[in-house]
Amino acid sequence: MKVYLVKLDWSTEDSNDIELFVCGTYDKAYEKFKELIANEMNPDNSWVGELEWENGVPKDDKIELDFLDRRSDTDETECYWLITDTWDYGVRTHISIEIKEVL
């Protein structure tokens, strides 16, 4: 049996946390993954939302975005979305789907 872990791992200059969500299907995990990214894009929720964006990429050269999304509607991909302030590596947000086999 598989379980799908959606992980939100973030840190700022003054705080950090990890939140885990366990889903029974990939579709539910992927939905949560996308929801968490959308929440991070809200300036009321995250430093990420305060950035200027162009075509899905931060306009600030010191901000690095690494994103691996689902390949197709039938593919169960371990996705991730990682955004980092390269001038302050303590400021980052990492959202991922991890697929685990449970015995």
N, C-alpha and C positions, 0 to 999 in steps of 0.2 A: 504494500500500500504506500502511496505517496502522500506527503503533505507539502504545502507550499508556504514558505516563510517569507513574509514581506517585512523588510527591516528598514527603519529610518534611524540613521546614525548621524548625529549632527553635533557641531560644537561652534561656539562663538568665543570672543575674547574673555567672557565672564561666566560661561555656562556650557554644559554639554549633557547629552542624554542619548539613550538607545531605546527605541520602541519596537516591539515585535508583534506581528499579527500572523496568526496561523490560519490558513485557509484549506478547505477540503478539496477545492478544485483550482485548476490553473486559471480559469476565467475569473473567478472571484479574486484571486491573488493579483491578476493583471489589472482588474478594475481598481483595487486598492492601491496598487503601484501608481497608476495614472492619477488617482485622487490625491495621493500624497504629493506628487509633483505639482499638481494644480494648487494645492494648499501652500506649497513653498513659494509659488509665483505671486502670492498675495502679500503685498507689503505690510499688512497688519499682522502677518504670521511669521515672516522670516526676512532675514537680511537679503535673501535671493530676490525677493519681490521688489526691493529698492533699486536693483540694477536696471540699466537701460539694455533692452534686447532688440536685436535685429535678425529676422528670419530664424528665430529659435536659438540664437547664439548671443551671449553677453557681448556688448560693445566695448567693454573695458578690457584692455590688453592684459591686465594683471589677474583676470579671472579665467580660470581654465575649466572647461566643461568636457566631460567624457560620458558618452551616452551609448548604451547598447540596448536597442529596443527589440521587441518581438519580431521575428522574421516573417511569419505568416499567421493566419488565423488558426492553423492546425499545429503549429510548432510550439512546444513547451520549452521556451528559452529562459535561461537564467539571465534576466535583464538587470541592468543597473543604470543609475543616473548619479553622477558624481560631479559636484561643483566645488571648486576650491579657490580661495584667494591665495595666489602664489606669492604674495608679499607677506602673508601672515598664514602659514599652514595650519594654525589653530582654528581658522575659520573655514568650515567646510560643511557640506550636506551630502550624505550618501544614502540613496534609496535603492534597494535591491530586492529581487525575487530569487530565493534559493530553493531548489527542489531537493527534498530529502526523502529517502526511502525508509519507511518505518517497518520494522519486523514484528 
